């Protein structure tokens, strides 16, 4: 069982913006590039990289979505938290 994952995310204000970005990523645009351009999180400077984290460190909806991603490179559907709307990309597992 995986104890930690490494993920990147993009944080935006609206569901519509998150859905549009999701489509751009599915059509081949770089997740990291979009994160640098539009993400509201300070992690945008690192292309959205949050580093490795285990369960219990992120807000529940974010954590659940991140740990459900199966394959390196997979991107979640838009996820709502109290911070806004996130897209999450799985980048590694420990």
C-alpha positions, 0 to 999 in steps of 0.5 A: 500500500502506498503511504505517500504520493507526490502530486501537483495541483492547480487552484482556481476560483470557479468550477467553470475555469477548472473544467476549461483547464481540465480540457486543455490538459486532456488536449495536451497542454502542460499541467505545470505550465498552466499551474505557473500561469493561472494557479492561485496557490504559491506552489504555482512557482514550482508548476503546482508541485506539492511534494510528497505527502501522506494521508491526513495532511491535506483537506479531505476532498483534496486528499481523497481525490489525490489518493484515488489517482491510479497512474503517474500523470493522471489528472483528477476531475475538478475538486471543490474545497474551501480554498476553491477548485483544484485539478490534481496530477499524480506525479510519484508514489513512495 
